[in-house]
Amino acid sequence: MIDGFAIDFPAVDCLPVVKTEAYPMPILPHGQSTPEGVCASLEEMVDHAGLDRDTLAKGSMIVGGDLFTVDRLRQIKRLVADDPSPYGSYRWVFPVFQLFHLQITLANTILRTHWGDAHAYGSLANLVKVLDHKRVNNTDKSDVSAADQFLRSTFDATVEGGSRRDDG
């Protein structure tokens, strides 16, 4: 009750809880730099997961990837949109940019931007050298997991160190 007015909140319709099915994938032998490679990879995913093409064509499947792969999938969908078969038109494909790829991009951007000099105290390059993180560097070749852990640890240590300073 707010100032004599009763507010009726709408009922919330919750989705039913169902267990997510995950299909761990092997390394795909197809390059995803061409539309043909993306199509071949998608076909292999469908086969590996044992999905029925007719059933799949009646629904939708979220297909995650990096920006390049998602762009290729959208191009393919535009090119085959007039295909009369639901499966062949790729109407069932729902391309989504995955957060993991965004995480990789952001980690690499942070490393390149704040790398600095290995001899400059406080630079990321100096911290990598002092902490002996051989798998972390300022190129796109940095180990993703190691770079992520390094950045998280560095951030946590910076916040922790800042909170311990006596400004008095």
C-alpha positions in Angstrom: 0.0 0.0 0.0 1.5 3.3 -1.1 -0.2 6.5 0.0 -3.6 4.8 0.2 -3.3 3.1 -3.2 -3.2 -0.7 -3.5 -0.9 -1.9 -6.2 -1.8 -5.2 -7.9 1.3 -6.8 -9.2 0.8 -9.1 -12.2 1.2 -12.8 -11.6 4.6 -14.2 -12.6 4.5 -17.1 -15.0 7.6 -19.1 -14.4 9.1 -21.4 -16.9 9.2 -25.0 -15.9 12.6 -26.2 -14.6 14.2 -28.7 -16.9 17.6 -30.2 -16.9 19.9 -28.7 -19.6 21.3 -31.3 -22.0 24.9 -30.7 -22.9 26.8 -32.4 -25.7 30.6 -32.2 -25.3 32.0 -31.8 -28.7 35.3 -33.2 -30.1 37.6 -31.0 -32.0 35.9 -30.3 -35.3 38.0 -31.1 -38.4 36.4 -28.3 -40.4 37.7 -24.7 -40.5 35.1 -22.2 -39.7 36.6 -19.4 -41.7 34.3 -20.1 -44.7 30.5 -20.6 -44.9 31.2 -24.2 -46.2 33.3 -24.9 -43.1 30.6 -23.5 -40.8 27.9 -25.6 -42.5 30.1 -28.8 -42.2 30.8 -28.0 -38.6 27.1 -27.5 -37.9 26.2 -30.8 -39.6 28.9 -32.6 -37.6 27.4 -31.1 -34.4 23.9 -32.4 -35.3 25.3 -35.8 -36.1 27.4 -36.0 -32.9 24.5 -35.0 -30.7 22.3 -37.6 -32.4 19.6 -35.1 -33.3 16.8 -35.9 -35.7 16.8 -33.4 -38.6 13.0 -33.4 -39.0 12.5 -32.8 -35.3 15.2 -30.2 -35.2 13.7 -28.4 -38.2 10.4 -27.9 -36.3 12.2 -26.3 -33.3 15.3 -24.2 -32.8 18.8 -24.7 -31.6 21.1 -22.1 -30.1 24.4 -22.2 -31.8 27.1 -20.3 -30.0 30.4 -19.1 -31.3 32.7 -16.2 -31.7 31.6 -13.1 -33.7 33.1 -14.4 -36.9 31.2 -17.7 -36.7 28.0 -16.0 -35.7 28.3 -13.7 -38.7 29.0 -16.6 -41.0 25.9 -18.4 -39.7 23.8 -15.3 -40.3 25.1 -15.0 -43.8 24.3 -18.6 -44.5 20.8 -18.2 -43.1 20.2 -15.2 -45.5 21.6 -17.2 -48.5 19.4 -20.2 -47.9 16.3 -18.5 -46.6 14.3 -19.4 -49.7 15.0 -23.1 -49.4 11.7 -24.9 -49.2 12.7 -27.4 -46.5 12.7 -26.2 -42.9 16.0 -27.9 -42.2 17.7 -26.7 -45.4 16.7 -23.1 -44.8 18.5 -23.2 -41.4 15.4 -21.5 -39.8 16.1 -23.7 -36.8 19.6 -22.2 -36.2 19.7 -19.4 -33.6 23.3 -18.0 -33.7 24.4 -16.4 -30.5 27.7 -14.7 -29.6 29.0 -16.6 -26.5 30.2 -14.9 -23.4 33.3 -17.0 -23.3 34.5 -15.4 -26.5 33.7 -12.0 -25.1 35.7 -12.9 -22.1 38.7 -13.8 -24.3 38.4 -10.5 -26.2 38.2 -8.4 -23.1 41.1 -10.2 -21.4 43.3 -9.7 -24.5 42.2 -6.0 -24.7 43.1 -5.4 -21.0 46.5 -7.1 -21.4 47.4 -5.1 -24.6 46.2 -1.8 -23.1 47.8 -2.1 -19.7 50.8 -4.2 -20.5 53.5 -1.6 -20.1 57.2 -2.3 -19.6 58.6 -5.4 -17.8 60.9 -3.1 -15.8 58.2 -0.6 -14.7 56.9 -1.4 -11.3 53.1 -2.0 -11.3 52.8 -2.7 -15.0 51.1 -6.0 -16.0 54.4 -6.9 -17.8 56.3 -6.5 -14.6 53.8 -8.5 -12.6 53.9 -11.3 -15.2 57.7 -11.3 -14.9 57.8 -11.2 -11.1 55.1 -13.8 -10.7 56.7 -15.9 -13.4 53.5 -16.4 -15.5 55.0 -17.9 -18.6 51.6 -18.5 -20.3 50.4 -14.9 -20.1 51.5 -12.3 -22.6 50.1 -9.2 -24.4 49.3 -11.0 -27.7 46.3 -13.0 -28.8 48.4 -16.1 -28.2 48.1 -15.8 -24.4 46.6 -18.9 -22.7 43.0 -17.9 -22.1 42.6 -19.6 -18.7 46.0 -18.4 -17.4 45.3 -14.8 -18.6 41.9 -14.8 -17.0 43.2 -16.1 -13.7 46.1 -13.7 -13.7 43.8 -10.7 -14.4 41.4 -11.8 -11.6 44.2 -12.3 -9.1 45.8 -9.0 -10.0 42.4 -7.2 -9.7 41.7 -8.9 -6.3 45.2 -8.0 -5.0 44.8 -4.4 -6.1 41.5 -4.0 -4.4 42.7 -5.8 -1.3 45.9 -3.7 -1.2 43.9 -0.5 -1.6 41.6 -1.4 1.2 44.5 -2.0 3.6 46.2 1.4 3.0 46.1 3.8 6.0 45.2 7.2 4.6 45.3 8.8 8.0 
